[in-house]
Amino acid sequence: MAITDTLGVMVAGAGHEAVEILADTLGIGVDAGLATLVGGRGRTGVLDAALVNGTAAHMLDYDDSNSDLFGHLSAAILPSLLSLAESEGANGRHLLVSFLAGYEAGCRFGNAVSRFQYTHGWHPTATVGIFAAVSACAVLIGLDDRRTAMALGIATHLASGIKSNFGSMTKPLGVGHASRSALMAVLLAKRGFTSGERAFEHHHGYFSVFNQNALDTEPLLTPWSPGEKILDPAKGLKQKRFPCCFAIAPILDCVADIRNTEGLDPADIVAIVLRVHPIRFPHIDVPDPRTGLAAKFSATYCAARMLVAGRVEVADFEDGGRLVDQWTRELIARASLQTYRREQLSGAEVDITTRNGHVLSRSVDAARGATSDNPLTPAMVSEKFDDCVSRRLGTVAASALWQRLQALADCSDVADLTALTRFEAPSGDTREVHYG
């Protein structure tokens, strides 16, 4: 499911203006190569494919999340792994095993360092996710212990990503950079390239520089035990229902429930109060978003769109009329984002005051899709995939790719999948294809 969902949002993200700029930039993707540019431009070198596909995977902020990492593990792992698997002629089962190894390693890195980094402004999807991608790629090509250690050490020098770029094209670029850097580290280590012997533990090493030595090393040193992290009922794979920051999802669940059960009309609303845990507050406090990417981090905008339209969808974050819709803007002005005192990191509280003085309140501990006891329904999952892929490739290709992914473990060659994610314009049609 993680691979299916990530590949779906990757195809959709491939048509975004930012990915087009990246792919068209001088020196990137200029030569035919061994790896596919998903949803777009044929084949290129494995490193360029990891960069562009990684950026596309996180472009819409629609990719799954994970609470061990405090970020998006699948988007950090799959682009580099897919490029490498295709170039190596790996089969579907090998891809799955390698993906899981990377995911589990990423969770344990996250348990060690991510909460500190997340709180202090780093973007763990990139700064920690890079090690998950290194781990996955190292397993796929069978690096020995020594060279795996070197690859991880090389990656300490390439890790980067800060939260000040949230709401811009640079946030997903950071994920693409991490994916490319992870793959490069593995390919270099395979050939004997070295890193510092104590790249993590040195007094100027990763733990000191990124975490000021505030970390828990036990998750990194304890042997893996039964019970995969990806299946953890509370922290594992978290499916996204809405194409915006995952911290906003529980707010939208509350708002949707109030709207649907109370039959609210925007004109009936006097005030909207949204509350989240303090750790979530800073990067979704965007009271006046002016671009689609900024709106993905605006709790008030997303709540307003849910109240106006009864849904939040990809089109809400394309620069255009919905950003300046009159009722949306009026509701944003009536809304405020606050913090609550509960310990629940992933919850939300919503109070909506109506003209007759009633206060309609809802709260949740986690968004739908965030825990195994409240998952997205199979229909939600398949509809999301179809919406993402058909926007770029059409409904026939979307259906074919969905069916192929359901039998991923039986794929004899990863190229079986990537062939279905290419976009070919009609013969003689030289127009650029734009997303949306």
Phi, psi and omega in degrees: 000321179298316180292317180300310182297317182293319179294325177297310181289334176295316178298315180296316182294338183297339181267000180291148180307320183296321179290324176297317177299314181299311183293334180269357182290138184308126176096350181255126175065031187276340184242145172298143184210207188264356186231150183272137166276107189298132174069011190215275205238039176079223186240155178207188177292157186296324181289317178295322178296319178297320180296308185290315180294325177294321176295317179298322183298328183254002188299318184269358186052042183246000184277157186295165185232172181206132185277343172291321180278333194061047182180208191241095186286317186298318180293333177284329187268310194298319184299314178293320182294321180295317178299314182293317181297320179294316181292332181271353183069031181289157178264175185296320180294321178296321176299316180298312181299317181293319178300314181296321178299316178295319180297313181295319177296319180298322177298319183287322171299317180298317178301329182282321193227344197289322185296319177299313182297315180301318182290330186259015169102355174283159176253097187299335176307323179265312188287337177247325179302333178302324181286330174295318180292320175302314182298316180297314182292324178297321178293319184299320181261004172071040176297144175283176184302314183299312183285331172296317177299319178296319179297318177296320178296317176302320182294334178299330182278345184252351182293137179196166177137120181233151189282351178295343180268005175301141181087010178227174179295340185286333179301305178292331176301324178299325178288319175298319178298317179297320180294315178296315183295321179298314180295319178298319180300318180293317181293324176292314181297324178303326183265006175101007177295143186244160170235178175298142181296333181237050184298331177271316193267348180303153182295342170245030181270186186302314183297322180287314185288314184276329187239000184051034181063017174270094184202165176245108184281346184305316180300335181277337188253343182278131178304145179294134181247167177304147183107083185295140179298325182298336181261005178303128187295335182252326186250348188288215185301120181247116184273137181268131178266336184233146183274060179210178182307134185296337178294341180273341186303315179295328174299314183293326176299317179295313182297317180298320181295317178297313182299316186286323183276331184261351181061041185292140169254139180309327181293341181277352190265129179259318184210148178229123178242123180247133181230138177222172176295146181305332182290337180269337191301311193301320187267002172244010177267076180238088190285344184220067183291138182243353176229161179299322180292320177295324182295335177296344181245016178253105179298322182290321177296312182298319178296320179297317179296322178297319180290325181284313190251345182080010179199163172230122189223174184306318183297340178292345185242018170265131182304119184170207191297329184291333178293334182244011177307135188301310182292326177299314181294323179294320179289325174302318181294335180268000186252153174219147176253130181229178176249156173244173186260357180292159180276349183293110186289331192251014183263187177200155173230140180224131171238127176239120180263130181259171183296334178274007175091357179286142174249116181261120188237143173216153173213151175220154177273337180197154181287159173298134183095349184273342181225157185290339180272358177216060186281168167295145178288157176306324179295319178299318182294312183290324178294320177298313180299313181298319179297315182295310188283321183292334176301327186257321189245349183095162187290326181295313179294323179299316180294318181295318180293319178302312181297321181293321182291332178293339179246033185305318184298340181261000180293128181283340183206134180299336176299339175301325180278313187295332178297332181276355183251011177271150177247127177241119176291154177305149183305129178084353181271111184258007180293146174288146178261121182251151182287141170103000000 
